[in-house]
């Protein structure tokens, strides 16, 4: 059974899930003994999906013209290729001034220096705070 959650719905996520389960049971579309994903898991998946969409939208809207957001559908990180970005050490300093947590990827390079990139994590930020955080991140790139 697929559950569809809508951000513009007046009902809470739990109520949306409950209503769809009730209807599936009443219609016979949910067989006896079907294991259900806990509602907290569904709500978390929806929250992260909404956050992911917001991060992608804001990066595409605000990133410098030479930056490129790599395609991604899942996960709690997005990669932004940043060929015109300052050196890692400069970015770390600028990020601290913007109250952002930023660390260099330099220590992960095994053979040669990789492409200039930023891994944007969004697992611990509220969705409503994403646009401001992306604005601050982009300010570090200038």
C-alpha positions as CSV (number, residue, x, y, z in Angstrom):
1,X,0.0,0.0,0.0
2,X,1.3,3.4,-0.9
3,X,0.8,6.3,1.5
4,X,0.7,9.8,0.1
5,X,1.5,12.8,2.3
6,X,0.8,16.3,1.2
7,X,2.5,19.3,2.7
8,X,-0.3,21.7,1.9
9,X,-2.9,19.5,3.6
10,X,-4.7,21.0,6.6
11,X,-4.5,17.6,8.4
12,X,-1.4,16.6,10.3
13,X,0.9,13.9,8.9
14,X,-0.4,11.4,11.5
15,X,-4.0,12.2,10.5
16,X,-3.2,11.8,6.8
17,X,-1.7,8.4,7.5
18,X,-4.5,7.3,9.8
19,X,-7.2,8.3,7.2
20,X,-5.5,6.4,4.4
21,X,-5.0,3.3,6.5
22,X,-8.7,3.4,7.6
23,X,-9.9,3.8,4.0
24,X,-7.6,0.9,2.9
25,X,-8.9,-1.4,5.6
26,X,-12.5,-0.4,4.8
27,X,-12.1,-0.9,1.1
28,X,-10.4,-4.3,1.5
29,X,-7.1,-3.0,0.0
30,X,-5.1,-3.8,3.1
31,X,-5.0,-7.6,3.6
32,X,-5.1,-9.1,7.1
33,X,-1.6,-9.5,8.6
34,X,-0.1,-6.8,6.5
35,X,3.0,-5.3,8.2
36,X,2.8,-1.6,8.4
37,X,5.7,0.9,8.5
38,X,5.4,2.8,11.8
39,X,3.9,6.3,11.3
40,X,7.0,7.9,12.9
41,X,9.1,6.4,10.2
42,X,6.8,7.6,7.5
43,X,6.7,11.1,9.0
44,X,10.5,11.1,9.2
45,X,10.8,10.1,5.6
46,X,8.4,12.8,4.6
47,X,10.3,15.4,6.6
48,X,13.7,14.5,5.1
49,X,12.2,14.4,1.6
50,X,10.7,17.9,2.1
51,X,14.1,19.1,3.5
52,X,15.9,17.6,0.5
53,X,13.6,19.3,-2.0
54,X,14.2,22.6,-0.2
55,X,18.0,22.2,-0.2
56,X,18.0,21.4,-3.9
57,X,15.7,24.3,-4.8
58,X,17.7,26.8,-2.8
59,X,21.1,25.7,-4.1
60,X,19.8,25.9,-7.7
61,X,18.4,29.3,-7.0
62,X,21.3,30.8,-5.1
63,X,24.5,29.0,-6.1
64,X,27.0,30.9,-8.3
65,X,26.7,30.4,-12.0
66,X,29.8,28.1,-12.2
67,X,28.5,25.9,-9.4
68,X,26.6,22.7,-10.2
69,X,24.4,20.6,-7.9
70,X,24.9,16.9,-8.5
71,X,21.7,15.0,-9.0
72,X,20.5,13.1,-6.0
73,X,17.2,11.5,-5.0
74,X,17.8,10.3,-1.4
75,X,20.1,10.7,1.5
76,X,20.9,13.5,3.9
77,X,23.7,15.1,1.8
78,X,23.9,17.0,-1.5
79,X,27.1,17.6,-3.4
80,X,27.7,21.0,-4.9
81,X,30.6,21.3,-7.4
82,X,32.3,24.7,-6.9
83,X,35.1,25.3,-9.4
84,X,35.3,29.0,-8.5
85,X,35.3,28.6,-4.7
86,X,38.0,29.8,-2.5
87,X,40.5,27.5,-0.8
88,X,39.2,25.1,1.8
89,X,40.9,27.0,4.7
90,X,39.2,30.2,3.5
91,X,35.8,28.5,3.3
92,X,36.2,27.1,6.8
93,X,37.0,30.6,8.2
94,X,34.1,32.2,6.3
95,X,31.7,29.5,7.3
96,X,32.5,30.0,11.0
97,X,31.8,33.7,10.6
98,X,28.3,32.7,9.2
99,X,27.6,30.3,12.1
100,X,27.9,27.3,9.7
101,X,29.7,24.1,10.5
102,X,32.2,23.4,7.7
103,X,35.2,21.2,7.4
104,X,37.6,20.5,4.6
105,X,37.3,17.4,2.4
106,X,41.1,17.6,1.8
107,X,41.9,14.7,4.2
108,X,39.7,12.4,2.1
109,X,41.8,12.7,-1.0
110,X,43.9,9.6,-1.4
111,X,45.9,10.1,-4.6
112,X,45.3,13.6,-5.9
113,X,43.2,16.5,-5.0
114,X,39.6,16.0,-6.1
115,X,37.1,18.4,-7.7
116,X,36.3,21.5,-5.7
117,X,33.1,20.6,-4.0
118,X,31.0,21.1,-1.0
119,X,29.0,18.3,0.7
120,X,25.8,20.0,2.1
121,X,24.4,18.0,5.0
122,X,20.8,18.7,6.1
123,X,19.9,16.0,8.5
124,X,19.9,18.2,11.6
125,X,18.4,21.4,10.4
126,X,14.8,22.4,10.4
127,X,13.3,22.7,6.9
128,X,12.3,26.3,7.6
129,X,15.9,27.2,8.3
130,X,17.3,25.8,5.1
131,X,16.9,28.9,2.9
132,X,18.8,31.1,5.3
133,X,21.6,28.5,5.7
134,X,22.0,28.2,2.0
135,X,22.2,32.0,1.7
136,X,25.0,31.9,4.3
137,X,26.7,29.1,2.5
138,X,26.6,30.9,-0.9
139,X,27.9,34.1,0.8
140,X,31.0,32.0,1.8
141,X,31.7,31.2,-1.8
142,X,31.9,34.8,-2.9
